[in-house]
Amino acid sequence: MVEQHILEQGARLRADGAVTGWASLRWHGAHYFDGAAARRGARLPVPLVIPGGFLRPDPGTLVLRGQLAPSEWSVIAGLRCTTVQRALFDEIARRGSLRASVVAVDMTVAAGLISLDLFATYLAGCRSRNGVVLAREASRLAVVGSWSPQETWMRLCWILDAGLPPPRCNVPVFDHHGRHLGTPDLFDEEAGVVGEYQGAIHRDHRRHRHDVQRAERFREHGLEYFEVVAGEMADATTVPDRMRRVRARAKFLPPESRAWTLEPPIWWSSGHLNG
């Protein structure tokens, strides 16, 4: 169990250290950070930030040497953990790449642990710390509204690879009678384009039928539609080309000519977001 792994390694801390990175984010309640390593069945070492002193080496621990201000840690459920801001910063430094770092920010925001403004304020005070340039770039590309890492990867492909304007994420779309057409993973309001990531969960017969019906609703209301399926994100050409082609044939209708709207009906609430 990942929490047990974190607890066992965190118990090795001296008085001046704290659990940080993915493990602290998990302990704070961000379930996306499950400690799974790239190699199947392996798990990541628990990052421990230790300002000084000695800690016996252990394969289950990643020791980070560096400053830890009193304001950057607290005791959470009996375990010394860095704050969400510091933990996210250290996780970005560990990941070391822009897209993976944006995923980390998006998923921390999605867990309700931090706001983009709060993280930007924290980064403004990290002037000479290693990793701050990457963290600031990741923060600028992060959004509120991404619900999964795959959605973030697709959005970044749209922006960085296809060179298209930033889309909206998981915004409910309606017709003019208040009917909910769907809540797409990616939505280009200007052009009228819907993008969906279809992972393993969508292979179920019932779910696939639901997806087909929803795609038909979008198209019936003048929206262009495209899908990205699991495994395609590694293709640096096919998916961006598909995105550009779809946007090129979109209608770009003015608001008064659209058969759809983002204005929710009176009965709508955030509890209806799925779909």
C-alpha positions as CSV (number, residue, x, y, z in Angstrom):
1,M,0.0,0.0,0.0
2,V,1.4,3.4,-1.0
3,E,0.5,5.1,2.2
4,Q,2.3,2.4,4.2
5,H,5.4,2.9,2.0
6,I,5.4,6.6,2.7
7,L,4.8,6.1,6.4
8,E,7.7,3.6,6.8
9,Q,10.2,5.9,5.1
10,G,8.9,9.0,6.7
11,A,9.5,7.4,10.1
12,R,13.2,7.4,9.4
13,L,13.3,11.2,9.5
14,R,15.2,13.2,12.0
15,A,13.9,16.3,13.7
16,D,14.8,18.7,10.8
17,G,13.4,16.9,7.7
18,A,10.1,16.2,6.0
19,V,8.5,14.0,3.4
20,T,8.2,15.9,0.2
21,G,7.5,15.6,-3.6
22,W,4.9,13.0,-4.8
23,A,4.7,11.3,-1.4
24,S,3.8,14.5,0.4
25,L,1.2,15.3,-2.2
26,R,-0.3,11.9,-1.8
27,W,-0.3,12.2,2.0
28,H,-2.1,15.6,1.6
29,G,-4.8,13.8,-0.4
30,A,-3.9,13.9,-4.1
31,H,-4.6,10.3,-5.1
32,Y,-3.1,10.7,-8.6
33,F,0.4,10.5,-7.0
34,D,0.4,6.8,-6.4
35,G,4.2,6.3,-6.3
36,A,4.2,3.9,-9.3
37,A,7.5,3.9,-11.2
38,A,7.7,3.5,-15.0
39,R,8.8,-0.1,-14.7
40,R,5.7,-2.2,-14.0
41,G,5.4,-3.4,-10.4
42,A,8.1,-1.0,-9.2
43,R,7.5,2.0,-6.9
44,L,9.2,5.3,-6.6
45,P,11.5,6.0,-3.6
46,V,9.9,8.4,-1.0
47,P,11.6,11.8,-1.3
48,L,12.8,13.2,2.1
49,V,14.2,16.7,2.3
50,I,16.9,16.9,4.9
51,P,18.6,20.2,5.5
52,G,21.5,18.6,7.4
53,G,22.7,15.6,9.3
54,F,23.0,12.0,8.2
55,L,20.4,9.5,7.1
56,R,21.4,5.9,6.4
57,P,20.9,5.1,2.7
58,D,17.9,3.0,1.8
59,P,16.6,2.0,-1.7
60,G,13.1,3.2,-0.6
61,T,14.2,6.7,0.1
62,L,15.4,9.6,-2.1
63,V,17.3,12.1,0.1
64,L,17.2,15.7,-1.0
65,R,19.6,18.1,0.5
66,G,18.4,21.7,0.8
67,Q,16.9,24.3,2.9
68,L,13.5,23.8,4.5
69,A,12.0,26.9,6.0
70,P,9.7,26.5,9.1
71,S,6.8,27.7,7.0
72,E,7.4,24.9,4.4
73,W,6.4,21.9,6.5
74,S,3.8,20.8,9.1
75,V,2.7,17.6,10.7
76,I,-0.1,15.9,8.8
77,A,-1.8,12.8,10.3
78,G,1.3,12.2,12.4
79,L,3.8,12.6,9.6
80,R,6.2,15.5,8.9
81,C,5.3,16.7,5.4
82,T,6.3,19.7,3.3
83,T,3.5,22.1,2.3
84,V,1.7,21.5,-0.9
85,Q,3.6,24.3,-2.6
86,R,7.0,22.9,-1.6
87,A,6.0,19.3,-2.3
88,L,4.8,20.3,-5.8
89,F,8.0,22.2,-6.5
90,D,10.1,19.3,-5.5
91,E,8.0,16.9,-7.6
92,I,8.5,19.1,-10.6
93,A,12.2,19.2,-10.0
94,R,12.2,15.4,-9.8
95,R,10.3,15.0,-13.1
96,G,12.5,17.4,-14.9
97,S,10.4,17.7,-18.1
98,L,7.8,20.3,-19.0
99,R,4.8,18.2,-19.9
100,A,5.2,15.8,-17.0
101,S,5.5,18.9,-14.7
102,V,2.3,20.4,-16.1
103,V,0.5,17.1,-15.4
104,A,1.8,17.4,-11.8
105,V,0.4,20.9,-11.4
106,D,-2.9,20.1,-13.1
107,M,-3.5,17.0,-10.9
108,T,-2.6,18.9,-7.7
109,V,-5.1,21.7,-8.7
110,A,-7.7,19.0,-9.6
111,A,-7.3,17.5,-6.1
112,G,-8.3,20.9,-4.6
113,L,-4.9,21.2,-2.8
114,I,-3.7,24.4,-4.4
115,S,-4.6,27.2,-6.7
116,L,-2.5,28.4,-9.7
117,D,-2.3,31.9,-8.1
118,L,-1.0,30.5,-4.8
119,F,1.6,28.3,-6.6
120,A,2.7,31.3,-8.7
121,T,3.1,33.4,-5.5
122,Y,5.2,30.7,-4.0
123,L,7.4,30.4,-7.1
124,A,8.0,34.2,-7.1
125,G,9.9,33.7,-3.8
126,C,12.1,30.9,-5.2
127,R,14.5,33.1,-7.1
128,S,17.7,31.0,-7.0
129,R,16.4,27.5,-6.4
130,N,17.2,24.8,-8.9
131,G,14.1,23.9,-11.0
132,V,12.4,27.3,-10.6
133,V,12.4,28.1,-14.3
134,L,10.8,24.7,-15.2
135,A,8.2,25.2,-12.4
136,R,7.3,28.6,-13.6
137,E,6.8,27.5,-17.2
138,A,4.7,24.5,-16.0
139,S,2.6,26.8,-13.9
140,R,1.9,29.1,-16.9
141,L,0.7,26.1,-18.9
142,A,-1.4,24.5,-16.1
143,V,-5.1,25.1,-16.0
144,V,-8.1,24.6,-13.7
145,G,-10.4,22.0,-15.1
146,S,-8.2,19.1,-16.3
147,W,-9.4,15.9,-14.7
148,S,-6.8,13.4,-15.8
149,P,-3.2,13.3,-16.9
150,Q,-4.3,12.1,-20.4
151,E,-6.4,15.2,-20.8
152,T,-3.4,17.4,-19.9
153,W,-1.2,15.6,-22.4
154,M,-3.8,16.1,-25.1
155,R,-4.2,19.8,-24.3
156,L,-0.4,20.2,-24.4
157,C,-0.3,18.4,-27.8
158,W,-3.0,20.9,-29.0
159,I,-1.0,23.9,-27.8
160,L,2.7,22.9,-28.2
161,D,2.7,20.5,-31.1
162,A,-0.3,21.6,-33.2
163,G,0.4,25.3,-32.4
164,L,-3.3,26.0,-31.7
165,P,-4.8,28.5,-29.2
166,P,-5.4,27.3,-25.7
167,P,-8.7,25.4,-25.4
168,R,-11.1,25.1,-22.5
169,C,-11.2,21.9,-20.4
170,N,-14.4,20.1,-19.3
171,V,-16.7,22.9,-19.9
172,P,-20.4,21.9,-20.2
173,V,-22.0,22.5,-23.7
174,F,-25.8,22.9,-24.2
175,D,-28.2,23.5,-26.9
176,H,-30.6,26.5,-26.8
177,H,-33.3,24.4,-25.1
178,G,-31.1,23.7,-22.1
179,R,-30.2,20.2,-23.2
180,H,-26.8,19.1,-22.1
181,L,-24.8,18.0,-25.2
182,G,-21.8,16.9,-23.2
183,T,-18.8,18.1,-21.2
184,P,-15.8,17.5,-23.6
185,D,-12.2,17.0,-22.4
186,L,-11.1,19.8,-24.8
187,F,-13.2,22.6,-26.3
188,D,-12.2,25.3,-28.7
189,E,-15.0,27.9,-28.3
190,E,-13.8,30.1,-31.1
191,A,-13.7,27.5,-33.8
192,G,-16.4,25.1,-32.4
193,V,-14.2,22.0,-31.9
194,V,-14.6,19.2,-29.4
195,G,-11.7,16.9,-28.5
196,E,-12.0,13.7,-26.4
197,Y,-9.4,11.3,-25.0
198,Q,-10.6,7.7,-25.2
199,G,-8.8,5.5,-22.7
200,A,-9.3,1.9,-21.7
201,I,-12.5,2.8,-19.8
202,H,-14.2,3.7,-23.1
203,R,-13.7,0.3,-24.6
204,D,-16.7,-1.1,-22.6
205,H,-19.6,-1.7,-25.1
206,R,-22.1,0.4,-23.1
207,R,-19.6,3.3,-22.6
208,H,-18.6,3.2,-26.3
209,R,-22.2,3.5,-27.3
210,H,-22.7,6.5,-25.0
211,D,-19.6,8.1,-26.6
212,V,-20.9,7.6,-30.1
213,Q,-24.2,9.1,-29.2
214,R,-22.5,12.1,-27.6
215,A,-20.3,12.6,-30.7
216,E,-23.4,12.6,-32.9
217,R,-25.0,15.3,-30.7
218,F,-22.0,17.5,-31.0
219,R,-21.9,17.1,-34.8
220,E,-25.7,17.7,-35.1
221,H,-25.2,21.1,-33.5
222,G,-22.4,22.2,-35.8
223,L,-19.4,21.2,-33.7
224,E,-16.4,19.5,-35.2
225,Y,-15.3,16.4,-33.2
226,F,-12.1,14.4,-32.9
227,E,-10.8,11.6,-30.6
228,V,-7.3,10.6,-29.4
229,V,-7.0,7.1,-28.2
230,A,-4.7,5.5,-25.7
231,G,-1.1,5.2,-27.0
232,E,-1.4,7.9,-29.7
233,M,0.2,10.7,-27.6
234,A,3.7,9.4,-28.4
235,D,3.0,10.1,-32.1
236,A,4.4,13.6,-32.7
237,T,2.9,13.9,-36.1
238,T,-0.4,12.1,-36.5
239,V,-2.3,13.6,-33.6
240,P,-1.2,17.3,-34.1
241,D,-2.0,17.0,-37.9
242,R,-5.5,15.6,-37.0
243,M,-6.1,18.5,-34.6
244,R,-5.1,21.1,-37.2
245,R,-7.2,19.5,-39.9
246,V,-10.3,19.4,-37.6
247,R,-9.9,23.0,-36.7
248,A,-9.3,24.1,-40.3
249,R,-12.7,22.7,-41.3
250,A,-14.5,24.1,-38.2
251,K,-17.3,26.6,-38.8
252,F,-16.0,29.5,-36.6
253,L,-19.5,30.8,-36.2
254,P,-20.3,34.0,-34.3
255,P,-22.3,33.4,-31.0
256,E,-25.6,34.5,-32.6
257,S,-25.3,31.8,-35.3
258,R,-24.4,28.9,-33.1
259,A,-26.7,26.0,-32.3
260,W,-24.9,25.5,-29.0
261,T,-24.1,27.6,-25.9
262,L,-21.9,27.5,-22.9
263,E,-24.6,29.4,-20.9
264,P,-26.0,26.8,-18.5
265,P,-29.8,26.5,-17.9
266,I,-31.3,27.4,-14.5
267,W,-31.5,23.8,-13.4
268,W,-27.8,23.1,-14.0
269,S,-25.3,22.7,-11.2
270,S,-21.6,21.5,-11.0
271,G,-22.9,18.1,-9.8
272,H,-24.0,17.4,-13.4
273,L,-20.5,17.7,-14.9
274,N,-20.0,14.1,-16.0
275,G,-20.9,13.4,-19.6
